[in-house]
Amino acid sequence: MAQRNHGTHGAERGLKRFEGFSDAVFAIALTLLIVEIKVPGSPDGPHGYSDLASAMAEQWREHLALIVCYGVIGAYWLQHHYSGRIYARSDHWFGALNLLFLLAMIVIPYPIRAWCFHLGTSFEPTAAITLVAALALTSCTWMGKWFYGMPGRRVMDERLAPDFLRQMTRRYGIATLIQIAAIPVAIVAPRVGVAMSMLCLAFFLLPQPKPRYKPGEEPDAKEITSD
């Protein structure tokens, strides 16, 4: 056992409850997005309009916020789903880092909505910097989990090929550096900084490389489909 845990801390567990809890947080965060849009005529929605279609069209900022939030959270959920083939177990600190990452997920709609609601106003620069900084912080929490899992394959699947892990480290690392670099850019050119962050996230909406394993250690079809 001492040889297997590679320096894990606290109780070492499988990923079923870990992934189940994380998926539930993602699902709630995604579901609550539509609740923020108040229908015209509802108690908390717009009133005093003469045309319903126009009233709904005037809510374009709320609709934009919904789309952007869904895209950002969705990109991270796709990577979370993908990483289920990379991580093999969890421990105390890995769980704690995941909680920090999930906190970023449930908070990220706030800076996104702030930017969408102040787009084109005198407050847009401040909102843009806040959004880009929040996206960079979220990326850093993801990398915190990744780097924690790396030393000695602490919580990662030991069968994965080293060159595959290096490839993914470069991908995630470069993306995080771009997110951080977008902060000073947003100070000078707010929309350019936001565009940098969003395009970086859009890349992770695309399929990532298929996990590669050490020769003779590939998982069988039953193990893959059991997830």
C-alpha positions as protocol buffer text, in pm:
chain_id: "A"
residue {
  index: 1
  type: MET
  ca { x: 0 y: 0 z: 0 }
}
residue {
  index: 2
  type: ALA
  ca { x: 282 y: 242 z: 82 }
}
residue {
  index: 3
  type: GLN
  ca { x: 419 y: 190 z: -264 }
}
residue {
  index: 4
  type: ARG
  ca { x: 81 y: 246 z: -425 }
}
residue {
  index: 5
  type: ASN
  ca { x: -40 y: 570 z: -266 }
}
residue {
  index: 6
  type: HIS
  ca { x: 259 y: 781 z: -379 }
}
residue {
  index: 7
  type: GLY
  ca { x: 226 y: 1028 z: -94 }
}
residue {
  index: 8
  type: THR
  ca { x: -152 y: 1066 z: -79 }
}
residue {
  index: 9
  type: HIS
  ca { x: -300 y: 1232 z: 229 }
}
residue {
  index: 10
  type: GLY
  ca { x: -595 y: 1124 z: 441 }
}
residue {
  index: 11
  type: ALA
  ca { x: -831 y: 852 z: 324 }
}
residue {
  index: 12
  type: GLU
  ca { x: -761 y: 735 z: -28 }
}
residue {
  index: 13
  type: ARG
  ca { x: -1083 y: 666 z: -216 }
}
residue {
  index: 14
  type: GLY
  ca { x: -1215 y: 590 z: -563 }
}
residue {
  index: 15
  type: LEU
  ca { x: -1375 y: 854 z: -782 }
}
residue {
  index: 16
  type: LYS
  ca { x: -1743 y: 759 z: -790 }
}
residue {
  index: 17
  type: ARG
  ca { x: -1858 y: 981 z: -502 }
}
residue {
  index: 18
  type: PHE
  ca { x: -1604 y: 1248 z: -598 }
}
residue {
  index: 19
  type: GLU
  ca { x: -1734 y: 1269 z: -955 }
}
residue {
  index: 20
  type: GLY
  ca { x: -2097 y: 1233 z: -849 }
}
residue {
  index: 21
  type: PHE
  ca { x: -2073 y: 1532 z: -615 }
}
residue {
  index: 22
  type: SER
  ca { x: -1887 y: 1741 z: -874 }
}
residue {
  index: 23
  type: ASP
  ca { x: -2141 y: 1656 z: -1145 }
}
residue {
  index: 24
  type: ALA
  ca { x: -2423 y: 1761 z: -912 }
}
residue {
  index: 25
  type: VAL
  ca { x: -2260 y: 2101 z: -853 }
}
residue {
  index: 26
  type: PHE
  ca { x: -2213 y: 2149 z: -1227 }
}
residue {
  index: 27
  type: ALA
  ca { x: -2576 y: 2052 z: -1292 }
}
residue {
  index: 28
  type: ILE
  ca { x: -2707 y: 2296 z: -1031 }
}
residue {
  index: 29
  type: ALA
  ca { x: -2484 y: 2577 z: -1157 }
}
residue {
  index: 30
  type: LEU
  ca { x: -2604 y: 2524 z: -1514 }
}
residue {
  index: 31
  type: THR
  ca { x: -2970 y: 2492 z: -1415 }
}
residue {
  index: 32
  type: LEU
  ca { x: -2975 y: 2810 z: -1205 }
}
residue {
  index: 33
  type: LEU
  ca { x: -2862 y: 3021 z: -1503 }
}
residue {
  index: 34
  type: ILE
  ca { x: -3208 y: 3034 z: -1658 }
}
residue {
  index: 35
  type: VAL
  ca { x: -3366 y: 3123 z: -1322 }
}
residue {
  index: 36
  type: GLU
  ca { x: -3184 y: 3456 z: -1335 }
}
residue {
  index: 37
  type: ILE
  ca { x: -3383 y: 3562 z: -1642 }
}
residue {
  index: 38
  type: LYS
  ca { x: -3715 y: 3701 z: -1524 }
}
residue {
  index: 39
  type: VAL
  ca { x: -3998 y: 3667 z: -1775 }
}
residue {
  index: 40
  type: PRO
  ca { x: -4170 y: 3996 z: -1870 }
}
residue {
  index: 41
  type: GLY
  ca { x: -4491 y: 4022 z: -1672 }
}
residue {
  index: 42
  type: SER
  ca { x: -4373 y: 3799 z: -1388 }
}
residue {
  index: 43
  type: PRO
  ca { x: -4356 y: 3949 z: -1036 }
}
residue {
  index: 44
  type: ASP
  ca { x: -3982 y: 4020 z: -1068 }
}
residue {
  index: 45
  type: GLY
  ca { x: -3974 y: 4070 z: -1445 }
}
residue {
  index: 46
  type: PRO
  ca { x: -4008 y: 4380 z: -1664 }
}
residue {
  index: 47
  type: HIS
  ca { x: -4340 y: 4570 z: -1656 }
}
residue {
  index: 48
  type: GLY
  ca { x: -4496 y: 4861 z: -1839 }
}
residue {
  index: 49
  type: TYR
  ca { x: -4424 y: 4733 z: -2192 }
}
residue {
  index: 50
  type: SER
  ca { x: -4665 y: 4758 z: -2484 }
}
residue {
  index: 51
  type: ASP
  ca { x: -4514 y: 4478 z: -2693 }
}
residue {
  index: 52
  type: LEU
  ca { x: -4405 y: 4144 z: -2546 }
}
residue {
  index: 53
  type: ALA
  ca { x: -4160 y: 4069 z: -2827 }
}
residue {
  index: 54
  type: SER
  ca { x: -3982 y: 4400 z: -2772 }
}
residue {
  index: 55
  type: ALA
  ca { x: -3975 y: 4345 z: -2397 }
}
residue {
  index: 56
  type: MET
  ca { x: -3807 y: 4008 z: -2443 }
}
residue {
  index: 57
  type: ALA
  ca { x: -3563 y: 4154 z: -2698 }
}
residue {
  index: 58
  type: GLU
  ca { x: -3465 y: 4422 z: -2448 }
}
residue {
  index: 59
  type: GLN
  ca { x: -3343 y: 4143 z: -2221 }
}
residue {
  index: 60
  type: TRP
  ca { x: -3060 y: 4064 z: -2464 }
}
residue {
  index: 61
  type: ARG
  ca { x: -2797 y: 4123 z: -2196 }
}
residue {
  index: 62
  type: GLU
  ca { x: -2952 y: 3853 z: -1981 }
}
residue {
  index: 63
  type: HIS
  ca { x: -2968 y: 3617 z: -2278 }
}
residue {
  index: 64
  type: LEU
  ca { x: -2602 y: 3691 z: -2359 }
}
residue {
  index: 65
  type: ALA
  ca { x: -2505 y: 3623 z: -1998 }
}
residue {
  index: 66
  type: LEU
  ca { x: -2687 y: 3288 z: -2013 }
}
residue {
  index: 67
  type: ILE
  ca { x: -2501 y: 3184 z: -2329 }
}
residue {
  index: 68
  type: VAL
  ca { x: -2159 y: 3294 z: -2203 }
}
residue {
  index: 69
  type: CYS
  ca { x: -2208 y: 3133 z: -1861 }
}
residue {
  index: 70
  type: TYR
  ca { x: -2328 y: 2809 z: -2017 }
}
residue {
  index: 71
  type: GLY
  ca { x: -2027 y: 2804 z: -2250 }
}
residue {
  index: 72
  type: VAL
  ca { x: -1774 y: 2869 z: -1972 }
}
residue {
  index: 73
  type: ILE
  ca { x: -1919 y: 2620 z: -1725 }
}
residue {
  index: 74
  type: GLY
  ca { x: -1980 y: 2371 z: -2007 }
}
residue {
  index: 75
  type: ALA
  ca { x: -1616 y: 2389 z: -2119 }
}
residue {
  index: 76
  type: TYR
  ca { x: -1498 y: 2305 z: -1768 }
}
residue {
  index: 77
  type: TRP
  ca { x: -1755 y: 2027 z: -1732 }
}
residue {
  index: 78
  type: LEU
  ca { x: -1628 y: 1870 z: -2054 }
}
residue {
  index: 79
  type: GLN
  ca { x: -1274 y: 1877 z: -1915 }
}
residue {
  index: 80
  type: HIS
  ca { x: -1397 y: 1744 z: -1581 }
}
residue {
  index: 81
  type: HIS
  ca { x: -1569 y: 1459 z: -1768 }
}
residue {
  index: 82
  type: TYR
  ca { x: -1253 y: 1401 z: -1974 }
}
residue {
  index: 83
  type: SER
  ca { x: -1030 y: 1392 z: -1667 }
}
residue {
  index: 84
  type: GLY
  ca { x: -1229 y: 1097 z: -1535 }
}
residue {
  index: 85
  type: ARG
  ca { x: -1000 y: 885 z: -1754 }
}
residue {
  index: 86
  type: ILE
  ca { x: -690 y: 1055 z: -1610 }
}
residue {
  index: 87
  type: TYR
  ca { x: -747 y: 1056 z: -1235 }
}
residue {
  index: 88
  type: ALA
  ca { x: -776 y: 714 z: -1071 }
}
residue {
  index: 89
  type: ARG
  ca { x: -848 y: 804 z: -707 }
}
residue {
  index: 90
  type: SER
  ca { x: -880 y: 1094 z: -465 }
}
residue {
  index: 91
  type: ASP
  ca { x: -747 y: 1192 z: -124 }
}
residue {
  index: 92
  type: HIS
  ca { x: -808 y: 1471 z: 128 }
}
residue {
  index: 93
  type: TRP
  ca { x: -615 y: 1752 z: -41 }
}
residue {
  index: 94
  type: PHE
  ca { x: -730 y: 1658 z: -388 }
}
residue {
  index: 95
  type: GLY
  ca { x: -1087 y: 1680 z: -263 }
}
residue {
  index: 96
  type: ALA
  ca { x: -1015 y: 2016 z: -99 }
}
residue {
  index: 97
  type: LEU
  ca { x: -867 y: 2153 z: -422 }
}
residue {
  index: 98
  type: ASN
  ca { x: -1171 y: 2026 z: -609 }
}
residue {
  index: 99
  type: LEU
  ca { x: -1396 y: 2215 z: -366 }
}
residue {
  index: 100
  type: LEU
  ca { x: -1200 y: 2531 z: -443 }
}
residue {
  index: 101
  type: PHE
  ca { x: -1245 y: 2467 z: -814 }
}
residue {
  index: 102
  type: LEU
  ca { x: -1620 y: 2410 z: -768 }
}
residue {
  index: 103
  type: LEU
  ca { x: -1642 y: 2737 z: -574 }
}
residue {
  index: 104
  type: ALA
  ca { x: -1500 y: 2912 z: -879 }
}
residue {
  index: 105
  type: MET
  ca { x: -1763 y: 2738 z: -1093 }
}
residue {
  index: 106
  type: ILE
  ca { x: -2058 y: 2859 z: -888 }
}
residue {
  index: 107
  type: VAL
  ca { x: -1914 y: 3213 z: -858 }
}
residue {
  index: 108
  type: ILE
  ca { x: -1818 y: 3265 z: -1224 }
}
residue {
  index: 109
  type: PRO
  ca { x: -2172 y: 3364 z: -1337 }
}
residue {
  index: 110
  type: TYR
  ca { x: -2146 y: 3681 z: -1126 }
}
residue {
  index: 111
  type: PRO
  ca { x: -1852 y: 3844 z: -1313 }
}
residue {
  index: 112
  type: ILE
  ca { x: -1993 y: 3721 z: -1644 }
}
residue {
  index: 113
  type: ARG
  ca { x: -2329 y: 3887 z: -1574 }
}
residue {
  index: 114
  type: ALA
  ca { x: -2155 y: 4203 z: -1451 }
}
residue {
  index: 115
  type: TRP
  ca { x: -1969 y: 4227 z: -1782 }
}
residue {
  index: 116
  type: CYS
  ca { x: -2277 y: 4154 z: -1993 }
}
residue {
  index: 117
  type: PHE
  ca { x: -2489 y: 4411 z: -1810 }
}
residue {
  index: 118
  type: HIS
  ca { x: -2222 y: 4684 z: -1840 }
}
residue {
  index: 119
  type: LEU
  ca { x: -2116 y: 4609 z: -2197 }
}
residue {
  index: 120
  type: GLY
  ca { x: -2102 y: 4936 z: -2389 }
}
residue {
  index: 121
  type: THR
  ca { x: -2120 y: 5153 z: -2075 }
}
residue {
  index: 122
  type: SER
  ca { x: -1858 y: 5355 z: -1889 }
}
residue {
  index: 123
  type: PHE
  ca { x: -1829 y: 5066 z: -1642 }
}
residue {
  index: 124
  type: GLU
  ca { x: -1730 y: 4811 z: -1907 }
}
residue {
  index: 125
  type: PRO
  ca { x: -1350 y: 4835 z: -1843 }
}
residue {
  index: 126
  type: THR
  ca { x: -1392 y: 4751 z: -1472 }
}
residue {
  index: 127
  type: ALA
  ca { x: -1636 y: 4470 z: -1552 }
}
residue {
  index: 128
  type: ALA
  ca { x: -1399 y: 4330 z: -1817 }
}
residue {
  index: 129
  type: ILE
  ca { x: -1101 y: 4324 z: -1581 }
}
residue {
  index: 130
  type: THR
  ca { x: -1315 y: 4156 z: -1314 }
}
residue {
  index: 131
  type: LEU
  ca { x: -1431 y: 3891 z: -1560 }
}
residue {
  index: 132
  type: VAL
  ca { x: -1087 y: 3817 z: -1701 }
}
residue {
  index: 133
  type: ALA
  ca { x: -936 y: 3798 z: -1351 }
}
residue {
  index: 134
  type: ALA
  ca { x: -1214 y: 3559 z: -1241 }
}
residue {
  index: 135
  type: LEU
  ca { x: -1156 y: 3337 z: -1545 }
}
residue {
  index: 136
  type: ALA
  ca { x: -781 y: 3332 z: -1475 }
}
residue {
  index: 137
  type: LEU
  ca { x: -843 y: 3240 z: -1112 }
}
residue {
  index: 138
  type: THR
  ca { x: -1076 y: 2959 z: -1220 }
}
residue {
  index: 139
  type: SER
  ca { x: -807 y: 2828 z: -1456 }
}
residue {
  index: 140
  type: CYS
  ca { x: -555 y: 2838 z: -1170 }
}
residue {
  index: 141
  type: THR
  ca { x: -782 y: 2626 z: -949 }
}
residue {
  index: 142
  type: TRP
  ca { x: -800 y: 2369 z: -1230 }
}
residue {
  index: 143
  type: MET
  ca { x: -422 y: 2368 z: -1258 }
}
residue {
  index: 144
  type: GLY
  ca { x: -394 y: 2334 z: -881 }
}
residue {
  index: 145
  type: LYS
  ca { x: -574 y: 2001 z: -904 }
}
residue {
  index: 146
  type: TRP
  ca { x: -362 y: 1897 z: -1201 }
}
residue {
  index: 147
  type: PHE
  ca { x: -27 y: 1976 z: -1041 }
}
residue {
  index: 148
  type: TYR
  ca { x: -128 y: 1813 z: -714 }
}
residue {
  index: 149
  type: GLY
  ca { x: -206 y: 1492 z: -896 }
}
residue {
  index: 150
  type: MET
  ca { x: 123 y: 1483 z: -1087 }
}
residue {
  index: 151
  type: PRO
  ca { x: 408 y: 1407 z: -840 }
}
residue {
  index: 152
  type: GLY
  ca { x: 464 y: 1033 z: -849 }
}
residue {
  index: 153
  type: ARG
  ca { x: 121 y: 994 z: -1013 }
}
residue {
  index: 154
  type: ARG
  ca { x: -29 y: 1075 z: -672 }
}
residue {
  index: 155
  type: VAL
  ca { x: -394 y: 1041 z: -781 }
}
residue {
  index: 156
  type: MET
  ca { x: -351 y: 984 z: -1154 }
}
residue {
  index: 157
  type: ASP
  ca { x: -384 y: 659 z: -1343 }
}
residue {
  index: 158
  type: GLU
  ca { x: -36 y: 504 z: -1326 }
}
residue {
  index: 159
  type: ARG
  ca { x: -89 y: 335 z: -1663 }
}
residue {
  index: 160
  type: LEU
  ca { x: -98 y: 663 z: -1858 }
}
residue {
  index: 161
  type: ALA
  ca { x: 198 y: 725 z: -2089 }
}
residue {
  index: 162
  type: PRO
  ca { x: 438 y: 998 z: -1967 }
}
residue {
  index: 163
  type: ASP
  ca { x: 431 y: 1175 z: -2306 }
}
residue {
  index: 164
  type: PHE
  ca { x: 51 y: 1202 z: -2287 }
}
residue {
  index: 165
  type: LEU
  ca { x: 67 y: 1365 z: -1943 }
}
residue {
  index: 166
  type: ARG
  ca { x: 334 y: 1606 z: -2065 }
}
residue {
  index: 167
  type: GLN
  ca { x: 114 y: 1695 z: -2363 }
}
residue {
  index: 168
  type: MET
  ca { x: -186 y: 1769 z: -2141 }
}
residue {
  index: 169
  type: THR
  ca { x: 28 y: 1962 z: -1894 }
}
residue {
  index: 170
  type: ARG
  ca { x: 144 y: 2185 z: -2180 }
}
residue {
  index: 171
  type: ARG
  ca { x: -214 y: 2235 z: -2302 }
}
residue {
  index: 172
  type: TYR
  ca { x: -356 y: 2323 z: -1963 }
}
residue {
  index: 173
  type: GLY
  ca { x: -47 y: 2520 z: -1861 }
}
residue {
  index: 174
  type: ILE
  ca { x: -39 y: 2734 z: -2176 }
}
residue {
  index: 175
  type: ALA
  ca { x: -413 y: 2799 z: -2143 }
}
residue {
  index: 176
  type: THR
  ca { x: -367 y: 2916 z: -1784 }
}
residue {
  index: 177
  type: LEU
  ca { x: -78 y: 3145 z: -1882 }
}
residue {
  index: 178
  type: ILE
  ca { x: -293 y: 3297 z: -2158 }
}
residue {
  index: 179
  type: GLN
  ca { x: -573 y: 3356 z: -1908 }
}
residue {
  index: 180
  type: ILE
  ca { x: -331 y: 3530 z: -1671 }
}
residue {
  index: 181
  type: ALA
  ca { x: -175 y: 3734 z: -1954 }
}
residue {
  index: 182
  type: ALA
  ca { x: -525 y: 3849 z: -2051 }
}
residue {
  index: 183
  type: ILE
  ca { x: -552 y: 4047 z: -1726 }
}
residue {
  index: 184
  type: PRO
  ca { x: -300 y: 4323 z: -1817 }
}
residue {
  index: 185
  type: VAL
  ca { x: -436 y: 4318 z: -2172 }
}
residue {
  index: 186
  type: ALA
  ca { x: -786 y: 4381 z: -2037 }
}
residue {
  index: 187
  type: ILE
  ca { x: -657 y: 4681 z: -1844 }
}
residue {
  index: 188
  type: VAL
  ca { x: -536 y: 4841 z: -2167 }
}
residue {
  index: 189
  type: ALA
  ca { x: -795 y: 4699 z: -2409 }
}
residue {
  index: 190
  type: PRO
  ca { x: -1092 y: 4549 z: -2219 }
}
residue {
  index: 191
  type: ARG
  ca { x: -1262 y: 4372 z: -2509 }
}
residue {
  index: 192
  type: VAL
  ca { x: -936 y: 4225 z: -2638 }
}
residue {
  index: 193
  type: GLY
  ca { x: -864 y: 4081 z: -2293 }
}
residue {
  index: 194
  type: VAL
  ca { x: -1211 y: 3928 z: -2272 }
}
residue {
  index: 195
  type: ALA
  ca { x: -1174 y: 3787 z: -2625 }
}
residue {
  index: 196
  type: MET
  ca { x: -841 y: 3624 z: -2531 }
}
residue {
  index: 197
  type: SER
  ca { x: -997 y: 3453 z: -2231 }
}
residue {
  index: 198
  type: MET
  ca { x: -1307 y: 3340 z: -2417 }
}
residue {
  index: 199
  type: LEU
  ca { x: -1118 y: 3204 z: -2717 }
}
residue {
  index: 200
  type: CYS
  ca { x: -889 y: 3013 z: -2483 }
}
residue {
  index: 201
  type: LEU
  ca { x: -1191 y: 2851 z: -2317 }
}
residue {
  index: 202
  type: ALA
  ca { x: -1355 y: 2784 z: -2653 }
}
residue {
  index: 203
  type: PHE
  ca { x: -1056 y: 2566 z: -2742 }
}
residue {
  index: 204
  type: PHE
  ca { x: -1152 y: 2329 z: -2460 }
}
residue {
  index: 205
  type: LEU
  ca { x: -1499 y: 2285 z: -2604 }
}
residue {
  index: 206
  type: LEU
  ca { x: -1322 y: 2080 z: -2873 }
}
residue {
  index: 207
  type: PRO
  ca { x: -1229 y: 1712 z: -2827 }
}
residue {
  index: 208
  type: GLN
  ca { x: -900 y: 1661 z: -2646 }
}
residue {
  index: 209
  type: PRO
  ca { x: -639 y: 1393 z: -2728 }
}
residue {
  index: 210
  type: LYS
  ca { x: -739 y: 1037 z: -2657 }
}
residue {
  index: 211
  type: PRO
  ca { x: -554 y: 914 z: -2345 }
}
residue {
  index: 212
  type: ARG
  ca { x: -246 y: 711 z: -2429 }
}
residue {
  index: 213
  type: TYR
  ca { x: -116 y: 432 z: -2208 }
}
residue {
  index: 214
  type: LYS
  ca { x: 208 y: 248 z: -2150 }
}
residue {
  index: 215
  type: PRO
  ca { x: 249 y: -51 z: -2383 }
}
residue {
  index: 216
  type: GLY
  ca { x: 43 y: -346 z: -2266 }
}
residue {
  index: 217
  type: GLU
  ca { x: -139 y: -147 z: -1994 }
}
residue {
  index: 218
  type: GLU
  ca { x: -437 y: -15 z: -2192 }
}
residue {
  index: 219
  type: PRO
  ca { x: -774 y: -46 z: -2012 }
}
residue {
  index: 220
  type: ASP
  ca { x: -1012 y: -302 z: -2158 }
}
residue {
  index: 221
  type: ALA
  ca { x: -1343 y: -209 z: -2317 }
}
residue {
  index: 222
  type: LYS
  ca { x: -1540 y: -322 z: -2010 }
}
residue {
  index: 223
  type: GLU
  ca { x: -1351 y: -82 z: -1785 }
}
residue {
  index: 224
  type: ILE
  ca { x: -1408 y: 212 z: -2022 }
}
residue {
  index: 225
  type: THR
  ca { x: -1779 y: 149 z: -2072 }
}
residue {
  index: 226
  type: SER
  ca { x: -1839 y: 90 z: -1700 }
}
residue {
  index: 227
  type: ASP
  ca { x: -1806 y: 466 z: -1643 }
}
